[in-house]
């Protein structure tokens, strides 16, 4: 039976993770390793300054105390599987909130998928877009469209093969609609996110100053062909973006060579 390693950045008890388990259990053996608490926006961070505990909470179900999604993937791939064996797929999600445009670089959800492909295992990051700062997502949300989408994509991968090359993963974003409202799936590029300053300045009871970073609204620059992830979601499509870890700006190499020689 095929094996799938699941993780996320919302914590081992997250409703999105439980939705993934529910829909994928019939088609593969599921192993879960997730952070003990919410680690949203932690990026591709690996914990090097303290030891980490892999805690068994149920059969094939683990949490890592104060660990990041990257820690979860790194530790599980190198300790829970016999030498020479790896899962067929790593899936990170279902994240509560979008991971589109440059937010991919902040995302703990995407980071887990990054770590998997660095370790040579195909991976998917899947996120549920919210209508209003995720306040509409609660225990009654059924993730119907996300479940339908991930079942289709995983079945295609397990029946055939992963569609991307090395060190590349699929970044899936699900619009906040029902399956009947969805117009289909679009293969997209990562859009250009626009950021504001949602930083709140406060004082604690001792008069000490502190800051709390809030959530920015989903604002982006329109693409010429309206083919980015943000625009697909706005038009009620599921967005699937192929993401690669090579961050080299190849178009600028020659320009930089000419510049440095001046």
Secondary structure as the mmCIF struct_conf table of DSSP 4:
data_model
#
loop_
_struct_conf.conf_type_id
_struct_conf.id
_struct_conf.beg_label_comp_id
_struct_conf.beg_label_asym_id
_struct_conf.beg_label_seq_id
_struct_conf.end_label_comp_id
_struct_conf.end_label_asym_id
_struct_conf.end_label_seq_id
STRN STRN1 UNK A 3 UNK A 7
BEND BEND1 UNK A 9 UNK A 10
TURN_TY1_P TURN_TY1_P1 UNK A 12 UNK A 13
HELX_RH_AL_P HELX_RH_AL_P1 UNK A 15 UNK A 24
TURN_TY1_P TURN_TY1_P2 UNK A 25 UNK A 27
BEND BEND2 UNK A 28 UNK A 28
STRN STRN2 UNK A 29 UNK A 35
BEND BEND3 UNK A 36 UNK A 37
TURN_TY1_P TURN_TY1_P3 UNK A 40 UNK A 41
BEND BEND4 UNK A 44 UNK A 44
BEND BEND5 UNK A 49 UNK A 50
STRN STRN3 UNK A 54 UNK A 58
TURN_TY1_P TURN_TY1_P4 UNK A 59 UNK A 60
STRN STRN4 UNK A 61 UNK A 64
TURN_TY1_P TURN_TY1_P5 UNK A 65 UNK A 66
HELX_RH_AL_P HELX_RH_AL_P2 UNK A 69 UNK A 79
TURN_TY1_P TURN_TY1_P6 UNK A 80 UNK A 80
BEND BEND6 UNK A 81 UNK A 81
TURN_TY1_P TURN_TY1_P7 UNK A 83 UNK A 84
BEND BEND7 UNK A 88 UNK A 88
STRN STRN5 UNK A 89 UNK A 96
BEND BEND8 UNK A 97 UNK A 97
TURN_TY1_P TURN_TY1_P8 UNK A 101 UNK A 102
HELX_RH_AL_P HELX_RH_AL_P3 UNK A 103 UNK A 106
HELX_RH_AL_P HELX_RH_AL_P4 UNK A 108 UNK A 118
TURN_TY1_P TURN_TY1_P9 UNK A 119 UNK A 120
STRN STRN6 UNK A 123 UNK A 128
BEND BEND9 UNK A 131 UNK A 132
TURN_TY1_P TURN_TY1_P10 UNK A 133 UNK A 136
TURN_TY1_P TURN_TY1_P11 UNK A 139 UNK A 140
HELX_RH_AL_P HELX_RH_AL_P5 UNK A 144 UNK A 159
BEND BEND10 UNK A 160 UNK A 160
BEND BEND11 UNK A 163 UNK A 164
TURN_TY1_P TURN_TY1_P12 UNK A 166 UNK A 167
STRN STRN7 UNK A 168 UNK A 174
BEND BEND12 UNK A 176 UNK A 177
HELX_RH_3T_P HELX_RH_3T_P1 UNK A 179 UNK A 181
STRN STRN8 UNK A 185 UNK A 188
STRN STRN9 UNK A 189 UNK A 189
STRN STRN10 UNK A 192 UNK A 194
STRN STRN11 UNK A 199 UNK A 203
TURN_TY1_P TURN_TY1_P13 UNK A 205 UNK A 206
BEND BEND13 UNK A 207 UNK A 207
STRN STRN12 UNK A 209 UNK A 213
HELX_LH_PP_P HELX_LH_PP_P1 UNK A 215 UNK A 217
STRN STRN13 UNK A 219 UNK A 221
HELX_LH_PP_P HELX_LH_PP_P2 UNK A 222 UNK A 223
TURN_TY1_P TURN_TY1_P14 UNK A 224 UNK A 225
BEND BEND14 UNK A 226 UNK A 226
STRN STRN14 UNK A 228 UNK A 228
HELX_RH_AL_P HELX_RH_AL_P6 UNK A 229 UNK A 234
TURN_TY1_P TURN_TY1_P15 UNK A 235 UNK A 236
STRN STRN15 UNK A 238 UNK A 244
BEND BEND15 UNK A 245 UNK A 245
HELX_RH_3T_P HELX_RH_3T_P2 UNK A 250 UNK A 252
HELX_RH_AL_P HELX_RH_AL_P7 UNK A 253 UNK A 260
TURN_TY1_P TURN_TY1_P16 UNK A 261 UNK A 261
#
